[in-house]
Amino acid sequence: MIELSIVIPMKNEEGNVGPLLDGIVEACAGEDFEVIVVNDGSTDATVERALQVAEATGRVRVLTHASSGGQSAAVHSGVQAALGRVICTLDGDGQNPPAELPKLFRPLLDDTTGRFGLVAGQRVDRQDTLSKKWGSKFANGLRARILKDGTRDTGCGLKGFRRDAFLGLPYFDHMHRYLPALFKRDGWEILLVDVSHRERQAGSSNYTNFRRALVGIPDLLAVAWLIKRRKKAAPVEDARSSRQEPTNV
């Protein structure tokens, strides 16, 4: 029985898909797991490379969006199709080392309290350009002041979470950048873990600081609104538990 699903959104990552999948299979050895590659409208050989690994390992499934829907849409499609009760995600560009995955899935698989919903990675020693680092630092600082989600790095692709909890969240484009705040909004406990980061080995980024900024502020305000509007219902009492049993006369 599969307990763990690794979901990877990918767009035009033909040079990274083989090494990344091999690393994931190695990192998850000993677990009942599957890997779901969500091809988000790639125009290169990403699918072909993923299918080669799938045939060799028997662990990989490949889903395809006919056109690009973005990272959140790809993650959502992968989670919906997943068989595991625990999901881990990482970016398809190879910058998230697969060896960090046990830090994410182990606490969730071993949780006996039922309270943990999310384990979120926070990158240390980021291997990105200065402009990306500065842009990320500014965005994370602004987000932390407004949402008070307790994390310094929500842009890290390394995350682990309960499948049922994730599917209970409100879905919207770019939601993957706000998972700590959204899980807290629904009453789940979250765990933050430091993870390493490495340079991109092939291909080029699908994002720019300017593009992120265009959508970042409206998304941030929308999430703040969702948190403010969330109301917790009082515990439901089963009416039968307080019902008086009829007495025979």
C-alpha positions as CSV (number, residue, x, y, z in Angstrom):
1,M,0.0,0.0,0.0
2,I,1.4,3.4,-1.0
3,E,1.8,5.8,1.9
4,L,3.9,8.5,0.2
5,S,3.6,10.4,-3.0
6,I,6.3,12.7,-4.4
7,V,4.8,15.3,-6.7
8,I,7.0,17.3,-9.1
9,P,5.7,20.1,-11.4
10,M,7.9,20.3,-14.5
11,K,8.0,22.6,-17.5
12,N,10.9,22.3,-20.0
13,E,13.3,20.5,-17.6
14,E,14.6,17.7,-19.9
15,G,18.1,18.2,-18.6
16,N,17.1,17.8,-15.0
17,V,14.4,15.2,-15.0
18,G,16.6,12.1,-15.1
19,P,19.0,13.0,-12.3
20,L,16.2,14.4,-10.2
21,L,14.1,11.3,-10.4
22,D,17.1,9.0,-9.8
23,G,17.8,11.0,-6.7
24,I,14.2,10.8,-5.4
25,V,14.1,7.0,-5.9
26,E,17.4,6.8,-3.9
27,A,16.2,9.1,-1.1
28,C,12.9,7.2,-0.6
29,A,14.3,3.7,-0.6
30,G,12.6,1.6,2.0
31,E,9.3,3.5,1.8
32,D,6.1,2.5,0.0
33,F,6.1,5.4,-2.4
34,E,5.3,6.7,-5.9
35,V,6.6,9.7,-7.9
36,I,4.2,11.8,-10.0
37,V,5.7,14.0,-12.6
38,V,3.2,16.7,-13.7
39,N,4.3,17.9,-17.1
40,D,3.0,21.5,-17.3
41,G,2.8,22.1,-21.0
42,S,6.5,21.3,-21.8
43,T,7.7,21.8,-25.4
44,D,10.9,19.9,-25.0
45,A,11.7,16.2,-24.2
46,T,10.7,16.4,-20.5
47,V,7.9,13.8,-20.9
48,E,10.1,11.3,-22.9
49,R,12.9,11.5,-20.3
50,A,10.4,11.0,-17.4
51,L,8.8,8.0,-19.2
52,Q,12.2,6.4,-19.6
53,V,12.7,6.5,-15.8
54,A,9.2,5.3,-15.2
55,E,9.8,2.2,-17.3
56,A,13.1,1.5,-15.6
57,T,11.8,1.9,-12.0
58,G,8.1,1.2,-12.0
59,R,7.8,4.0,-9.4
60,V,7.0,7.0,-11.7
61,R,3.7,8.2,-13.1
62,V,3.6,11.0,-15.7
63,L,0.6,13.4,-15.9
64,T,0.4,16.1,-18.6
65,H,-1.3,19.5,-18.9
66,A,-1.9,20.2,-22.6
67,S,-1.0,23.8,-21.9
68,S,0.9,25.4,-19.0
69,G,-1.4,26.1,-16.0
70,G,1.4,27.2,-13.6
71,Q,3.1,25.6,-10.6
72,S,0.1,25.6,-8.3
73,A,-2.1,24.0,-10.9
74,A,0.5,21.3,-11.5
75,V,0.9,20.6,-7.8
76,H,-2.9,20.4,-7.4
77,S,-3.3,18.0,-10.3
78,G,-0.6,15.8,-8.9
79,V,-2.1,15.7,-5.4
80,Q,-5.5,14.9,-6.7
81,A,-4.0,11.9,-8.6
82,A,-1.8,10.8,-5.7
83,L,-2.4,7.5,-3.9
84,G,-0.3,8.4,-0.8
85,R,-1.8,9.9,2.4
86,V,1.4,12.0,2.7
87,I,2.6,14.2,-0.2
88,C,6.0,15.8,-0.7
89,T,6.7,18.4,-3.4
90,L,10.0,19.7,-4.8
91,D,10.8,21.9,-7.8
92,G,11.6,20.3,-11.1
93,D,14.7,22.4,-11.7
94,G,16.9,20.2,-9.6
95,Q,17.7,23.0,-7.1
96,N,16.0,21.2,-4.2
97,P,18.2,18.2,-3.3
98,P,16.1,15.0,-3.1
99,A,18.2,13.8,-0.1
100,E,16.2,16.4,2.0
101,L,12.9,14.6,1.4
102,P,13.1,12.4,4.6
103,K,13.1,15.6,6.7
104,L,9.6,16.3,5.2
105,F,7.9,12.9,5.1
106,R,9.2,11.2,8.2
107,P,7.5,13.6,10.8
108,L,4.2,13.2,8.9
109,L,4.3,9.4,8.5
110,D,5.3,9.0,12.2
111,D,2.8,11.5,13.6
112,T,0.5,9.8,16.1
113,T,-1.3,13.0,17.2
114,G,-3.1,13.8,13.9
115,R,-2.3,17.4,14.4
116,F,0.5,18.0,11.9
117,G,-0.6,19.1,8.5
118,L,2.6,20.6,6.9
119,V,6.3,20.3,7.1
120,A,7.8,23.2,5.2
121,G,11.4,23.5,4.1
122,Q,13.4,26.7,4.5
123,R,16.4,27.1,2.3
124,V,19.8,27.9,3.7
125,D,22.8,29.1,1.7
126,R,20.7,29.7,-1.4
127,Q,22.4,29.2,-4.7
128,D,20.6,31.9,-6.7
129,T,21.5,35.2,-8.3
130,L,21.7,38.2,-6.0
131,S,18.6,39.7,-7.7
132,K,16.6,36.6,-6.9
133,K,17.8,36.6,-3.3
134,W,17.0,40.2,-2.8
135,G,13.6,39.9,-4.4
136,S,12.8,36.9,-2.3
137,K,14.0,38.5,0.9
138,F,11.8,41.6,0.3
139,A,8.8,39.4,-0.6
140,N,9.2,37.1,2.4
141,G,9.6,40.1,4.8
142,L,6.4,41.7,3.5
143,R,4.5,38.5,3.7
144,A,5.7,37.7,7.2
145,R,4.6,41.1,8.4
146,I,1.1,40.8,6.9
147,L,0.3,37.1,7.4
148,K,2.4,36.3,10.5
149,D,2.9,32.8,9.2
150,G,6.1,32.2,11.1
151,T,8.3,31.2,8.2
152,R,11.1,33.1,6.5
153,D,10.9,31.2,3.1
154,T,7.5,30.1,1.7
155,G,9.0,30.0,-1.8
156,C,10.9,26.8,-1.1
157,G,9.6,24.0,-3.2
158,L,10.4,21.3,-0.6
159,K,7.2,20.7,1.4
160,G,5.5,17.8,2.9
161,F,1.8,17.7,3.9
162,R,-1.2,15.5,4.5
163,R,-3.1,14.9,1.3
164,D,-6.6,15.4,2.8
165,A,-5.5,18.6,4.5
166,F,-4.2,20.1,1.3
167,L,-7.3,19.2,-0.7
168,G,-9.4,21.0,2.0
169,L,-7.6,24.3,1.4
170,P,-9.1,27.0,-0.9
171,Y,-7.5,26.6,-4.3
172,F,-6.2,29.5,-6.3
173,D,-3.3,30.2,-8.7
174,H,0.1,30.7,-6.8
175,M,-1.3,29.1,-3.6
176,H,1.8,27.0,-3.3
177,R,3.6,30.1,-2.0
178,Y,1.2,30.5,0.9
179,L,0.9,27.0,2.3
180,P,2.1,27.7,5.9
181,A,-0.5,30.5,6.3
182,L,-3.2,28.5,4.7
183,F,-2.6,25.4,6.8
184,K,-2.5,27.5,10.0
185,R,-5.7,29.1,8.9
186,D,-7.4,25.7,8.9
187,G,-6.0,24.9,12.4
188,W,-3.1,22.5,11.4
189,E,0.2,22.5,13.2
190,I,3.2,23.1,10.9
191,L,6.9,22.2,11.3
192,L,9.7,24.3,9.7
193,V,12.9,22.5,8.8
194,D,16.1,23.9,7.2
195,V,17.0,22.4,3.9
196,S,20.0,22.8,1.5
197,H,19.9,24.4,-1.9
198,R,22.0,23.9,-5.0
199,E,22.7,25.6,-8.4
200,R,20.6,24.8,-11.4
201,Q,22.5,22.3,-13.5
202,A,20.5,22.6,-16.8
203,G,17.9,24.7,-18.4
204,S,16.7,28.1,-17.4
205,S,14.2,29.5,-14.9
206,N,10.5,29.9,-15.9
207,Y,10.1,32.8,-13.5
208,T,11.4,36.4,-13.1
209,N,11.3,38.8,-10.1
210,F,9.2,41.2,-12.2
211,R,6.6,38.5,-13.0
212,R,6.4,37.3,-9.4
213,A,5.9,40.9,-8.3
214,L,3.0,41.5,-10.7
215,V,1.0,38.8,-9.0
216,G,2.6,38.8,-5.5
217,I,0.8,41.8,-4.0
218,P,-2.8,40.8,-5.1
219,D,-2.2,37.3,-3.9
220,L,-0.9,38.4,-0.5
221,L,-3.9,40.6,0.0
222,A,-6.2,37.8,-1.0
223,V,-4.6,35.4,1.4
224,A,-4.9,38.0,4.2
225,W,-8.6,38.3,3.4
226,L,-9.1,34.5,3.5
227,I,-7.4,34.4,6.9
228,K,-9.5,37.2,8.2
229,R,-12.8,35.7,6.9
230,R,-12.1,32.2,8.3
231,K,-14.5,31.3,11.1
232,K,-14.1,28.2,13.2
233,A,-17.4,26.4,13.9
234,A,-18.1,25.3,17.4
235,P,-17.7,21.5,18.0
236,V,-20.6,19.6,16.8
237,E,-22.5,17.6,19.3
238,D,-24.3,14.5,18.2
239,A,-27.9,15.0,19.2
240,R,-28.3,11.3,19.9
241,S,-25.8,11.5,22.7
242,S,-28.0,13.8,24.8
243,R,-31.4,12.3,23.7
244,Q,-33.4,10.8,26.6
245,E,-34.3,7.1,26.0
246,P,-38.0,6.5,26.2
247,T,-39.2,4.7,29.3
248,N,-41.8,2.0,29.3
249,V,-44.9,2.8,31.3
